[in-house]
Amino acid sequence: MLVLICCAQPAAKSDKAKLISRMARMGQPMLPVITSHRSPATEAEVVVVVVVVAVAAAAAAAVVIVVVIIVVIVGLVIIALASAAAG
């Protein structure tokens, strides 16, 4: 909803407060209302979350190791090419 107010004179503070109050009553609440409560996590759910996090961490570590190996190989190739060009 877009509300435009054009006035020759600035509105009094009480008029502004009334307008803001009316707009707030017309609108919806700022935060969503929680209607249902979630039951506490079971032990199986906690185990699944821990396993997923552990697998994700292991995968991230593996990616880092692969990237380091590639950087080392590329560096060695550059050094070999530079020494072959110089010699």
C-alpha positions as CSV (number, residue, x, y, z in Angstrom):
1,M,0.0,0.0,0.0
2,L,1.4,3.4,-1.0
3,V,0.2,6.5,0.9
4,L,1.1,9.9,-0.5
5,I,0.5,13.0,1.5
6,C,0.8,16.5,-0.1
7,C,0.3,19.5,2.1
8,A,1.1,23.2,1.9
9,Q,1.9,23.2,5.6
10,P,3.7,20.6,7.6
11,A,1.4,18.4,9.7
12,A,1.4,18.7,13.4
13,K,3.0,15.9,15.4
14,S,-0.3,14.7,16.7
15,D,-1.6,14.5,13.1
16,K,1.4,12.5,12.1
17,A,1.0,10.2,15.1
18,K,-2.7,9.6,14.2
19,L,-1.8,8.8,10.6
20,I,0.9,6.4,11.6
21,S,-1.4,4.8,14.1
22,R,-4.2,4.4,11.4
23,M,-1.7,2.9,8.9
24,A,-0.4,0.5,11.6
25,R,-4.0,-0.7,12.3
26,M,-4.6,-1.2,8.6
27,G,-1.4,-3.2,8.0
28,Q,-0.3,-6.6,9.2
29,P,2.0,-7.2,12.1
30,M,5.7,-6.7,11.5
31,L,6.7,-10.1,12.8
32,P,5.0,-13.4,11.8
33,V,2.9,-15.0,14.5
34,I,4.0,-18.5,15.4
35,T,1.0,-20.7,15.5
36,S,2.6,-24.1,16.2
37,H,5.4,-25.3,18.5
38,R,8.0,-27.7,17.3
39,S,8.7,-30.7,19.5
40,P,12.3,-31.1,20.8
41,A,14.7,-32.9,18.4
42,T,14.9,-36.6,18.9
43,E,18.2,-38.3,19.4
44,A,18.1,-39.7,15.9
45,E,17.6,-36.2,14.4
46,V,20.6,-35.0,16.4
47,V,22.7,-37.9,15.1
48,V,21.7,-37.2,11.5
49,V,22.6,-33.5,11.9
50,V,26.0,-34.3,13.4
51,V,26.7,-36.8,10.6
52,V,25.7,-34.4,7.9
53,V,27.9,-31.7,9.4
54,A,30.8,-34.1,9.7
55,V,30.5,-35.2,6.1
56,A,30.3,-31.6,4.9
57,A,33.4,-30.7,6.9
58,A,35.3,-33.7,5.5
59,A,34.2,-32.7,2.0
60,A,35.4,-29.2,2.5
61,A,38.7,-30.4,3.8
62,A,39.1,-32.7,0.8
63,V,38.4,-29.8,-1.6
64,V,41.0,-27.7,0.2
65,I,43.6,-30.5,-0.1
66,V,42.8,-31.0,-3.8
67,V,43.2,-27.2,-4.5
68,V,46.6,-27.2,-2.6
69,I,47.8,-30.2,-4.7
70,I,46.8,-28.5,-7.9
71,V,48.5,-25.3,-6.9
72,V,51.7,-27.2,-6.1
73,I,51.6,-29.1,-9.4
74,V,51.0,-25.9,-11.4
75,G,53.9,-24.2,-9.6
76,L,56.2,-27.1,-10.3
77,V,55.2,-27.0,-14.0
78,I,55.9,-23.3,-14.2
79,I,59.3,-23.8,-12.6
80,A,60.1,-26.6,-15.0
81,L,59.1,-24.5,-18.0
82,A,61.0,-21.5,-16.8
83,S,64.2,-23.6,-16.2
84,A,63.8,-25.3,-19.6
85,A,63.4,-21.9,-21.3
86,A,66.4,-20.5,-19.5
87,G,68.7,-23.5,-20.1
